[in-house]
Amino acid sequence: MVRRLSRSLVLKVLRRLISFVRRNLYTIRFYLRITRASEVARRYAVSNTFDITLTLLGAVLFSYVAGAGERPEILLGLGIGAAVGSGLSGMVSTLITEWAERSRRVAELEHVLLTKLRKTAIERAEKFAAVYSAVLSGFCPFAAALLITIPFILTIYGIVPSTYAIVISISIALAMLYVVGALLGKYTGRRPLTYGLYTLLAGLLVLALTRFIS
């Protein structure tokens, strides 16, 4: 009964969200264009995803060396905790930072134009940009952390042996580091391959240091 109610509630929220986006698609595009929020959101998302992936990479290897490899539920709990923590941290910190920054921009415009911009399209666009950046900044590291923990779910259900799960998890993390670096290089107009190798080397360095320390 509770499961059915929870599922119906989630579906209801998703339908309303999709409906809202469809109704306001033009307005959303307009807000993103005049505030250039996509660029800011991408930087936050890439930076936070890189941080949590690198952190979780070292944590998974250290936990395995410490003896948690035979208890995949511990590694799964570690990944879920990291996903929730990084997601909330990224979202809240970005929202606070961007909200303050966007509010300052509106105040500066008001000073230049000698008029109040409260409840205007400019103020609504800046507030939307702050929320948009916060959501993307929280969702990307949350999804990255969950993706790294998928092998441990398979181990709990007996699909993948625990040793293979560690290898797959580390491989996913390294692949994600490369992709994050390549995207960063693409967005900054640099060579994606080079930046991807830089972030991949950072991951390999974390593995080497973690193995040495443990």
C-alpha positions in Angstrom: 0.0 0.0 0.0 2.8 2.4 1.0 4.8 1.4 -2.0 1.9 2.1 -4.4 1.3 5.5 -2.8 5.0 6.4 -3.0 5.1 5.3 -6.7 1.9 7.2 -7.6 3.3 10.3 -5.8 6.6 10.2 -7.7 4.8 9.7 -11.0 2.4 12.6 -10.2 5.4 14.9 -9.4 7.2 13.9 -12.6 4.1 14.5 -14.8 3.6 17.9 -13.3 7.3 18.7 -13.8 7.2 17.6 -17.4 4.0 19.6 -18.0 5.5 22.7 -16.4 8.6 22.4 -18.7 6.5 22.0 -21.8 4.3 25.0 -21.0 7.3 27.2 -20.1 9.9 26.0 -22.6 10.1 29.2 -24.5 10.5 31.2 -21.3 13.1 28.9 -19.9 15.2 29.2 -23.1 14.8 33.0 -23.0 16.0 33.1 -19.3 18.9 30.8 -20.0 20.0 32.9 -23.0 19.9 36.3 -21.3 21.6 35.1 -18.1 24.0 32.7 -19.7 23.2 30.3 -17.0 24.1 27.2 -19.0 27.8 28.2 -18.9 27.8 28.7 -15.2 25.9 25.6 -14.5 28.2 23.5 -16.6 31.2 24.8 -14.7 29.6 23.9 -11.3 28.4 20.5 -12.6 31.8 19.5 -14.0 33.7 20.7 -11.0 31.5 19.0 -8.4 31.4 15.8 -10.5 35.2 15.7 -10.7 35.5 16.2 -6.9 33.0 13.5 -5.9 34.4 11.0 -8.4 38.0 11.5 -7.3 36.9 11.3 -3.6 34.8 8.2 -4.1 37.5 6.5 -6.2 40.0 6.7 -3.3 37.3 5.8 -0.7 36.3 2.7 -2.6 39.8 1.4 -3.0 40.7 2.2 0.6 37.6 0.4 1.9 38.3 -2.6 -0.2 41.9 -2.8 1.0 40.7 -2.4 4.6 38.5 -5.5 4.2 35.1 -4.2 3.1 35.3 -6.1 -0.2 33.5 -9.1 1.2 30.7 -6.8 2.5 29.4 -5.0 -0.6 26.6 -3.4 1.5 29.3 -1.3 3.2 30.6 0.0 -0.2 27.0 0.5 -1.4 26.2 2.5 1.7 29.4 4.5 1.2 28.4 5.3 -2.4 24.8 6.3 -1.5 26.0 8.4 1.4 28.5 10.2 -0.9 25.8 10.6 -3.6 23.3 12.2 -1.2 26.0 14.3 0.6 27.6 15.6 -2.6 24.2 16.2 -4.3 22.9 18.3 -1.4 26.2 20.0 -0.8 26.5 21.0 -4.5 22.9 22.2 -4.7 22.9 24.2 -1.5 26.3 25.8 -1.9 25.6 26.7 -5.6 22.2 28.1 -4.7 23.5 30.3 -2.0 26.5 31.5 -4.1 24.5 32.1 -7.3 21.5 33.7 -5.5 23.7 36.2 -3.9 25.6 36.9 -7.1 22.5 37.2 -9.2 20.9 39.5 -6.6 23.9 41.7 -6.7 23.7 41.9 -10.5 20.0 43.0 -10.3 21.0 45.6 -7.7 23.7 47.0 -9.9 21.3 47.2 -12.9 18.8 49.0 -10.7 21.5 51.5 -9.8 22.5 52.0 -13.4 18.9 52.2 -14.8 17.6 54.2 -11.8 14.5 52.0 -11.5 13.3 49.0 -9.5 13.5 45.7 -11.2 11.5 43.7 -8.7 9.0 41.3 -10.2 10.3 42.0 -13.7 11.5 39.5 -16.3 15.1 40.4 -15.5 14.7 39.5 -11.8 12.8 36.3 -12.6 15.5 35.3 -15.1 18.3 35.8 -12.6 16.5 33.9 -9.9 15.7 31.1 -12.3 19.4 31.0 -13.4 20.4 30.5 -9.7 18.0 27.6 -9.2 18.9 26.0 -12.5 22.6 26.1 -11.7 21.9 24.7 -8.3 19.9 21.8 -9.6 22.4 20.8 -12.2 25.3 21.3 -9.8 23.6 18.9 -7.3 22.2 16.3 -9.7 25.4 15.6 -11.7 27.6 14.6 -8.7 24.7 12.7 -7.3 24.2 10.7 -10.5 28.0 10.1 -10.8 28.3 8.7 -7.3 25.3 6.4 -7.8 26.8 5.2 -11.1 30.0 4.2 -9.4 28.1 2.1 -6.8 26.0 0.1 -9.3 28.5 -2.8 -9.4 28.0 -3.3 -5.6 24.2 -3.6 -6.1 24.9 -6.3 -8.6 27.2 -8.0 -6.1 24.5 -8.0 -3.4 22.1 -9.7 -5.8 24.8 -12.3 -6.7 25.2 -11.2 -10.3 28.8 -10.0 -10.1 31.5 -11.3 -7.7 32.8 -8.8 -5.2 36.4 -8.7 -6.7 35.0 -7.9 -10.1 32.6 -5.3 -8.6 35.6 -3.3 -7.3 37.4 -3.4 -10.6 34.2 -2.4 -12.5 33.5 0.4 -10.0 37.1 1.8 -10.3 36.9 1.5 -14.1 33.6 3.5 -14.2 35.2 6.2 -12.0 38.3 6.5 -14.2 36.1 6.6 -17.3 34.0 9.3 -15.8 37.1 11.3 -14.8 38.3 11.2 -18.5 34.9 12.2 -19.7 34.7 15.1 -17.2 38.1 16.3 -18.4 37.2 16.0 -22.0 34.0 18.0 -21.5 36.0 20.6 -19.6 38.4 20.9 -22.4 35.6 21.2 -24.9 33.8 23.9 -23.0 36.9 26.0 -22.5 38.0 25.7 -26.2 41.0 23.5 -25.4 41.9 20.0 -26.5 39.4 17.5 -25.0 41.8 14.6 -25.4 44.5 16.4 -23.4 42.2 17.6 -20.6 40.7 14.1 -20.4 44.2 12.6 -19.9 44.9 15.2 -17.2 41.9 14.2 -15.1 42.5 10.5 -15.8 46.1 10.9 -14.5 44.7 12.6 -11.4 42.5 9.5 -10.8 45.5 7.2 -11.3 47.5 9.3 -8.8 44.7 9.0 -6.2 44.7 5.2 -6.7 48.5 5.0 -6.3 48.5 7.2 -3.2 45.6 5.3 -1.6 47.2 2.0 -2.3 50.5 3.2 -0.8 48.9 4.7 2.3 46.7 1.6 2.9 
